[in-house]
């Protein structure tokens, strides 16, 4: 397994935000080079997806916390359409002076929607085996290859049988230059943040429909690029999502170049050598490397508490809202203004406990996590304001430092008021050096991806419980300093705030 430790640590250091770095950055966007927000192929005929999507039967709060392996339903075209629509689809549009604005199912940094989804499936009811591209702008699938390529993906994933036996595998990629148009080299972090929020929707909707689901982050990057015929420096493979289970696949057909024309994303290409260097250093180049990476382990170890510990308290089952997953996703909004009002301790508890549960992913075996949630609590009933650590093993929060920290929270969140006005700000932190030592450069992707998934779960849970949430960015080292000495050696991966809407 290639290491990539030094390269990814260098990338992370080079893309940190600080008070001065954001002031030295260019302040204006080049609107003459505004990116196209959908990938448009020239050649393949679109297959319209069903409009009558099936309704799930599981309450959102349960679906978001599902371990992913409880379902036994089979996949068909209508259910696949629902999974695509409620994870990467366009839910609504709005006219604005600049034209029509399309709002997607999952939040995305800068609303630049750089995550693409490619279903690779066996024969399904209503859909022949093949490799497809999901086109959200017209709710269609474009067939790129005919035939069953699941065995190809299984080999690329280190001969992972679950991939070969899947009814369908969704391949997530990032057209990263769409995001780099605004965020420059930091866009490589956003590749995984924004994939993570799409994944949190996918995992929850699959669970709601009873479809077994699992995330696979270990694969040979070059083989995924070859199967999808991607432009290697312009579109990066991110994750595989395994859906359902069926018989072992036949040998795959040959993989020839597709040769389809694709409309350019930008008029003038954006070059960010740091992004491509980080991706190369975290890539895996053979099935043997993938298997070695998957065997590696990184572990979070917390010492004994040194401050007061407050056990979390669940809601009685009859008080949990029964709102369905698709209804939560339909009404989700990123909230920028909060009311400063308190939220119930039980709602705070449900959000933390369910967002920190097991995630079905190959880099998180046996319900483990690479991240530690640090919190700034402003307004939770029965909980003193202050800086906290969530102790997953105890189902409790530990008070690290009491005090009113609304101004500090807003400052840490790149001086955005929402982090100070919300009831709670959650900083997902990682001992990055230890993760990179254990998992190599691929561990960087895993830590950022988990942050996006956990943050996405908080989005969904907050809305399911009648609250609101928003993701924010941050001053990296100053977040670590704020929670130190306890957080010494940790780096923030993701920040999400939740509370009552103003």
C-alpha angles and dihedrals in degrees: 000000000000113000110216090177097132096041096051094043088051091049091050093049092047093052100047118126119230134169090264100037094062090049093051092050120099108272101207132067119225099241091181086068098042110156126245106246098210132053110240120197122198112215114023116098113237120243108211114231120227116273095204099077119191119252117237122230103212125090114247096240090058095042094053091052096044116126088223100239101080099087127091101181123123125238124245134168096270093052091045088052090052092050092051095044097049095045107036105001132110110257100182143349133219132197116237135171088263094051136269117344117207119206117208130211096248127045118254132189109264091356086269095135099207096163116105126191127213118186115210109189149168118234105303129185101276096007130073120223113275150105113282141180120222112227108196096185092068100017094241143127122233113207108225098171134016118221141042112305099166092109089055090054092045091055091047088052092058096272091302106178094204089064093050093047094048119117086219137357119207112210113206118204135173127228084203098184090070087065096037089060086078106017103036115196094355086071090090089068088050091053087071099032091055094041086052094056090048088050093050089057092045094050093049096045092047090051091047089056094044095248114146108238138185136173119227117196097167114086142119102273096204093054093053089048090051095049093051093037091230126175095253099219096039105047122036127200110236114171146343121229114205114210125191129334133258141144125324111274128247120248109290124252118252117285109231125172111273100213096202116155115239125197112247117258094217136021089227120029119241115224119205109167091186091062094051093043091052092049093048092048091051096045125110117221108193140024087250090058090049092053092047091050092050091053092055119096135206119190135197112222121186123191125226117297116267098185138048114302122215115197113221119242124217125221116251108262092244090058096053110106115249096210111142125243098248091051091054092050092047093055099037115122131172101247118214098177124056128184100229087233120142122258125213116270090231092056090048089050095049092050094050097042095046096041092052097049126110118308115204099234134130092236093052105057121182095008095301127151136210093206140072119208114226116187141199106206117200106162121010117139111249094009122102113235113256149091115312144181121216112226105203094186091058099035087233144105122238120214109231098174129359121221149093105285105167094122092046092049092051091049093049089052091066089277093299111150095216093078090057097042098047121087093243138011115202120201113194104211132191136193087234099183091053092047092050091048091052102037103023122223090325087067089069090061091046095052094047092044093051089050090055093047093048092045090048090053090055090052091054097041093048091053092044089055095048096260132107136235143190137191118232139181126235153201098267106208094035090058089054091047092050093056095039146145083039094043096045108140093020126116125203113247102176139001126205128170126199138182142105120330117246 
